[in-house]
């Protein structure tokens, strides 16, 4: 068991119910941070590995964000071998909505967007 350092949701503001000292104390106990220190002390952490992993994650996020949105109708395709009538009706309603004028897509976040207040930042 460990302490949740991140926010619950994007609407969460942990500064309302957590003291900064409490968070700093638990950051020192964070299993990932402690494991990195353990590996460093034993010279088992390859130089540049963390940056390589961060770069791979950033590239995967970039590819995901560039991908077209998934077809929402696919959520009905593999849930049941024989869909119940209520699910068939929901699918038909969604098909009808798909033929209506789509809502405009929200604008993408700015490239220099900073993490939300209370969101964990990696301290390396």
Order of alpha helices (4+ residues) and beta strands (2+ residues): alpha-alpha-alpha-alpha
